[in-house]
């Protein structure tokens, strides 16, 4: 892979990662609820989901899934259901009184947060089809494919880790300004609405339109 090709892909990765989506919403939600260090486990799960999608595309299975209506819609509706589940969970999240600086934030289990992030990414068929359309554009078919997909995958994951760190950190900083349960409840419900919006957008996707 030439340096020029990699730089073009590197720039594309920033645009893709910075674009608001379910992953960004999930990262901000976890940063809001658990703070940066605990909430960042969600971002690691997002990358596991992303890595699996890249592996599927590299293995050629992505083309089969993209061509299968039943597989596409099965993944899509699972993703819709999971985002709605996250919305309900966020809506019902119990606020804490942070008027005292010594107040303790809720503790999320790392493995549960990793699994949550993994499901958010892996249940998005649009991302899979999108990568199926984009990744091959940066691959030289006459050169070894494994090393090229590895380079592309590592680049995309590193960039996304940085971007999700920004989203998680931003939300964790916002939490410091929310000193009362009432303020936190409002923001929790705002994020619940964002999850529902992401679910609604995913529900409108059709295989021919992605």
C-alpha positions in Angstrom: 0.0 0.0 0.0 1.4 3.4 -1.0 1.8 6.2 1.4 -0.6 8.3 -0.6 -3.3 5.7 -0.5 -2.9 5.3 3.3 -3.1 9.0 3.9 -6.3 9.2 1.9 -7.7 6.4 3.9 -6.5 8.0 7.1 -8.3 11.2 6.3 -11.5 9.2 5.4 -11.3 7.5 8.8 -11.5 10.8 10.6 -14.6 11.8 8.6 -16.3 8.5 9.2 -15.5 8.4 12.9 -16.5 12.0 13.6 -19.8 11.6 11.9 -22.5 11.3 14.6 -24.0 7.8 14.9 -25.0 5.1 17.3 -21.4 4.6 18.4 -20.9 8.2 19.3 -24.2 8.3 21.2 -23.3 5.2 23.1 -19.9 6.7 24.0 -21.4 9.9 25.3 -24.0 8.0 27.2 -21.4 5.9 29.0 -19.2 9.0 29.6 -22.2 10.7 31.2 -23.2 7.7 33.4 -19.8 6.4 34.4 -17.2 9.0 33.8 -14.3 8.7 31.3 -12.2 5.8 32.5 -15.1 3.5 33.3 -17.2 4.6 30.3 -14.3 4.1 27.9 -14.7 0.3 28.1 -17.7 0.9 25.8 -15.3 2.3 23.2 -13.2 -0.9 23.4 -16.3 -2.9 22.7 -17.1 -0.7 19.7 -13.7 -1.5 18.3 -14.2 -5.2 18.7 -17.4 -4.9 16.7 -15.6 -2.8 14.1 -12.8 -5.4 13.9 -15.3 -8.2 13.3 -16.9 -6.2 10.5 -13.6 -5.5 8.9 -12.7 -9.2 9.2 -16.0 -10.2 7.6 -15.4 -7.8 4.6 -11.8 -9.1 4.3 -13.0 -12.7 4.2 -15.5 -11.9 1.5 -18.5 -12.9 3.7 -19.6 -9.2 3.6 -20.5 -9.5 0.0 -22.7 -12.5 0.8 -24.5 -10.7 3.6 -24.9 -7.6 1.5 -26.6 -9.7 -1.2 -28.9 -11.5 1.3 -32.1 -9.7 2.2 -32.9 -12.0 5.1 -29.4 -11.6 6.6 -29.5 -7.8 6.2 -32.9 -7.4 7.8 -32.2 -9.8 10.6 -29.2 -7.8 11.6 -31.0 -4.5 11.1 -34.0 -5.4 13.3 -31.7 -6.8 16.0 -29.9 -3.4 15.9 -33.1 -1.5 16.2 -34.3 -3.6 19.1 -31.0 -3.2 20.9 -30.9 0.6 20.5 -34.5 0.8 21.8 -33.4 -1.3 24.8 -30.5 1.1 25.4 -33.0 4.0 25.2 -35.2 2.5 27.8 -32.3 1.7 30.0 -31.0 5.3 29.7 -34.5 6.7 30.4 -34.8 4.7 33.6 -31.2 5.4 34.7 -31.2 6.6 38.3 -29.7 10.0 38.8 -27.4 10.8 41.7 -27.1 13.9 43.8 -23.7 15.3 42.9 -24.1 18.5 44.9 -21.5 16.9 47.2 -18.2 16.5 45.3 -17.5 13.3 47.2 -20.6 11.7 45.6 -19.8 8.4 43.9 -20.8 7.8 40.3 -22.5 4.5 39.4 -20.1 1.7 38.6 -20.5 -0.1 35.4 -19.0 -3.6 34.9 -16.2 -3.4 32.3 -17.1 -6.6 30.5 -20.8 -5.5 30.3 -19.8 -2.1 28.8 -17.5 -3.8 26.3 -20.3 -6.2 25.3 -22.6 -3.2 25.0 -20.3 -1.4 22.7 -19.7 -4.6 20.7 -23.4 -5.1 20.1 -23.9 -1.4 19.0 -21.4 -1.7 16.2 -21.9 -5.3 15.1 -25.7 -4.9 14.8 -25.4 -2.1 12.3 -25.7 -3.6 8.8 -25.2 -0.1 7.2 -21.7 0.0 8.6 -20.9 -3.4 7.2 -22.3 -2.6 3.7 -20.5 0.8 3.9 -17.2 -0.8 4.6 -17.8 -3.4 1.9 -18.1 -0.4 -0.5 -15.3 1.7 0.9 -12.4 -0.6 2.0 -11.8 -2.3 -1.4 -11.3 1.1 -2.9 -8.0 1.4 -1.0 -6.8 -2.2 -1.6 -4.4 -3.2 -4.4 -5.8 -6.5 -5.6 -2.4 -7.5 -7.1 -0.6 -7.2 -3.7 -1.1 -9.4 -0.6 -4.6 -8.7 0.7 -4.1 -9.8 4.4 -1.4 -7.2 5.2 -3.5 -4.4 3.4 -6.7 -5.2 5.3 -4.7 -5.4 8.5 -3.2 -1.9 7.9 -6.6 -0.5 7.1 -8.2 -2.2 10.1 -5.6 -1.0 12.5 -5.8 2.6 11.1 -9.6 2.7 11.4 -9.6 1.3 14.9 -6.9 3.6 16.2 -8.7 6.7 14.8 -12.0 5.5 16.1 -10.5 5.0 19.6 -9.3 8.6 19.6 -12.6 10.0 18.4 -14.6 7.9 20.9 -12.3 9.0 23.7 -13.2 12.6 22.7 -17.0 11.8 22.8 -16.7 9.9 26.1 -14.5 12.6 27.7 -16.8 15.4 26.6 -19.8 13.7 28.2 -17.9 13.0 31.4 -17.0 16.7 31.7 -20.6 17.7 31.2 -21.5 15.5 34.1 -19.5 17.8 36.4 -22.0 20.6 35.5 -25.0 18.5 36.4 -25.2 18.9 40.1 -28.8 17.8 40.8 -30.8 14.7 40.0 -33.3 16.8 38.0 -30.6 18.0 35.6 -29.2 14.5 35.2 -32.6 13.1 34.6 -33.2 15.6 31.8 -29.9 14.7 30.1 -30.6 10.9 30.5 -33.9 11.4 28.7 -32.2 13.4 26.0 -29.8 10.5 25.4 -32.7 8.1 25.5 -34.3 10.2 22.7 -31.1 10.1 20.7 -31.0 6.3 21.0 -34.6 6.1 19.8 -33.7 8.5 16.9 -30.8 6.2 15.9 -33.1 3.2 16.1 -35.6 5.0 14.0 -33.0 5.9 11.4 -31.8 2.3 11.3 -35.4 1.0 10.9 -35.8 3.1 7.7 -32.8 1.6 6.0 -33.4 -0.7 3.0 -30.8 -2.9 1.5 -31.0 -1.1 -1.9 -30.4 2.3 -0.3 -27.1 1.6 1.6 
